Amino acid sequence: MSDPLNAALLTPAQMAQAAEDAAYAKATGRPLKSFLLGLTAGAYIAIGFVFFVTSQVGADELAWGFAKVLGGIVFSTGLVLVVLTGAELFTSSTLTLTARASGRITWGQLLRNWLVVFVANFLGALTIVGLIYVAGTWHNADGQWGKVVLDVSSAKLDHTFVEAFALGILCNLMVCLAVWAAYSGRTTTDKILAVTLPIALFVATGFEHSVANMFVIPLGILISDTAGASFWTDANINASSYSGLTWQSFFVDNLLPVTLGNIVGGGVMIGVMYWTIFHHLDRPGRSRT
């Protein structure tokens, strides 16, 4: 006899349970497994950003909104790969707060998982940075590919701390909603559709994703620091325009506030919120008033 849960979409309450079970499995699993899955997730998000950058070369000739939505849709390839392959992404790993709220894991297990996945995501993203740089992809279209990277990176470092924090919250609201919705899917198509539009929304609107930034900003810094005179001439841009691209600015002005915002947006505003609705408030014996 077939299992009805394998034949139909999960209900919201079942999705909440599936998310908590997945969070528990991540936090109690072997750290090496989380590390290796984290490497792949960081690489997949970076690959999604490579697709985004390519889509934006010459896109200034399109309507602004259309160009951004196009970029958002192609970027979603990264999270689709994460979801379909079971990779571990820091932003969605913030949902382990659901398992902590239920008392199924300790704070130590939660923080260990976050640290392992965060570091692995960074190393995975930097791997793609190195490959893209060595491959010379940033020279494509007479340097316009690299110019998109530089422009996007510079814009991300122009936010105030509070702005970056708020943009991080908004981003991971959408990322964790996408992952949460994907738990309802029973087929590959279901999961792709659940993920694509929320991710396209956050990218198109300019929200901030810590792992995506681990790729694009380091690549922007690398190009800014090492590009020869021919690159700047071919791309018809001034190197001094990107003097603000520094490692200190990346870590302090972007990665720190965005990461904190991602934790609040995904872990608290999605994970803890739905845990409260479908676990805490639905416990047997609780008042329905």
N, C-alpha and C positions, 0 to 999 in steps of 0.2 A: 504493500500500500504506500502511495507516495506521501511525502511529508508536505502539508499545505504551505509551510514556510518556505519551501524550496520552489514552489510553483507560483507564489503571489508576492506582491510587494509587502514589506514589513509595515506594520502599523507604527505610528510615532512612538508608542511605549516600547515596542519591540526594538525599534531603532536605538532608543536610549539604552536598552539593555545590551544590545550588540556593541554600542560604542563603549560602554563601561567594561564589558568583557574584553574587548580589544585593548583598552587602556591597561587593564590588569595584566594581560598577557605580555604587553610591551615592558611594563615596569618590573615584572618578575622573571622575565626571560634572561638569557645569557647576555652579558654586556658585549661580548665579541659579536654576537649575532646582531644586536642593535647597532653596533659600530659599523659593521659591513653594510647593513641595510641603510644606515645613515649616509654612508659614502655614496651609494647609488642614488638616494633621494637628492642629495646636494647636486650631483651631476645631472640628474633629470631636470631639476628646476633651472639649472644653468643652460641646459640644451633648449628648454622652453624660451629662455631669454635670448639665446642666439637666434631663434626663429623670430622673436619679437623685433630684434634689431634689424634683421633682414627685411621685415615687412615695413619698417619705417624709413628705409632708404628711398628718398624721392617722394615720400608720403606728404611732404609739405605742399605738394600740388593738389592734394585731395582736401575735401572739407575736414576740418579739425576733428570733429566727432567721429566721422567715418574712419579716419586713419587710426584713431585711438581704439575704436571698437575692433577694427581689423587686427591691430596689435594684440589686444586682449584675447581674442579668440585663438590666435596662433600660439600665444604664450601658454594657454591652458593645456597644451600638449604635455608640458612638464608635469603638472599635477595629475593628469590622466595616467601618465606612466607610473607615477608614484602609487596611485590607488590600485591600478591593475596588477602591479608587480609586488605589492605588499612592502614597499620601501618605507623607511621611517623618516619622517620630516618633522623638524622641531616644531614648526607652527601647529601642525595637527597633533603632535605629541603633548601639547599643552592640555589636551582633553583628558590626560591621565589624572587631572584634578577630580574627575568623576569617581575614579576608583579610590582616591584618597578620601573623598567625602563619604564614601560608603564604608570606610575603614578596612578595605581589602588590601591596601598597601600602606607602607609607612612613608613619612616625609623623606627619609633617607633613600628609599627605593625610587620615589618620584624624582628627587633632585639628581640622583645618579643617572637615571634614564635621560633626563633633560640635558645634563652635561655631556654625556656620551654622544647623544644624537646631535647636539649643537656643534660639537667639535667635528664630528664625522661629516655633517652637512657642509661645514666650512671647507674641510679638506677635499670633499667631493667637488664643490664649486670651484675651488682653486685649481683642481686638476683640469677642468674644462678651460679655465682662464689660461693655464699654461699651454694647452693644446691649441687653442684658438690663436694665441699670440705667436707660437712657434710656426703654426701653419700659415701665418700671414693673412688670415681672414680679414683682419682690420684694415688691410689695404684695398679691399674690394671697392669697386665703383669709384676709383680714383680717390680713395681715402674717405669716402662718404660713409662707409660702414663704420669706420672708426670714429668719425665725427658724431654719429648718432650715439655711440657709447659715451663719448666725452660729454655731450650735451645732457644726456640722461643722468650721468653720474654727477655732473655739476649741479643740476637742478635738485637732486636728492640731498646735496650738502647745503643747499640754501635755506632749508627749513629751520625754524627755531626748534629748541628742544621740545617745547610743548606741542608745536605743530607735528613734529616727527612722531611723538608719542601718540597723539590723536590719530594720525594717519596709520600708525601701526595697529591701533585698536580696530579701526574700520576695516583694514585689510584682513585681519584674522577673524573678524566676524564672518566675512565672506568665505575665507578658506575653510574654516571649521564648519560652516553651514554646508559647503560643498561636500566635504568629507562625510558629515553627518547624513546628508541626503543620499550619498552614495551607498550607505548601509542599507537603504531600502531596496536597492536594485538587486535583481536576481540574474541579470545578464550583463555582458560586456557593454552592450548598447545602453542599457539603463544607467550604468555607472558613468559612462562618457557624457551622456546628456545631463546627469545630475551635477557633474563637475564643471562643465564648460562655461555656462552662463555666469554663475557667481564669480568664477575666476576672471572671466572677461570683464565683468563689471569692475572688480577692484583694480585691474591693470589699466583699463581705459580711463578710469577716474583719477588715477595717480596715487592710490593708497600705497603704503610702504610694507614690504615683505622682507623680513630680516635675511632669509636664505637667498632670495633673489638678489638682494643687495650685496651678498657675499661674493657674487659673481661679477655684476656689472661695475661696481665701484672699484674693486681691485684691478679689473681690466682697464678701466679708465685711468687709474693712477699709473699703471704700467705703461700705457700708451703715452700719457703726458710726460712721464719721466724719461722715456727711452726713444721716442720717435725721432728720426732724423729730419734734417731740413727738407728733404724731398717730400716727406709725408705732408708736412704743413703746407708746402707749396702746392702739391697736387690737390689737397683738400680745400685749398684757398681759405685757411683759417689761421688765426694768430695763436701761437702757443701760450702767450701770456694770459690769454682769456681763461685758461684752465689752471692757473697757479694755485687755486684753492683746493685742488685735488691732492690731499695729503692723507697719510695713514692716520694721523692723529684726528683729523676732522672726521674721517670715516668712522673710527671707533667711538669717539666722544659725541659727535654731533648727529650721527645717524644710527649706527648699529646698536648703541646702548638704549636710546629712547625708543627706537622701533621695536627692539626685542621686548622691552618692558610692555609696550603697547600691545604687541602680539600676544603676550601672556594674558593680559587683561581681556582683550577682545575674544580670544579663542577659549582659553581655560575658564575664565570667570563668566563672561557674558553669554557664551554658548554652553560650555560643559556644565558649569555649576548651575546655570539657569535651568537647563533641561533635566539635570539630576534632581533639582528641587521639585520640578513639576511632576516628573514621572516616577521618581523613587521616593523622595521624602514625603510629598503630599499624598501619594497613593499608598503609603504603608497601611496595612490592615490595622484597624483600631483608631486611626486618626480621624478627628472630627471633620465632617464635610461642610461645616458652616463657614 
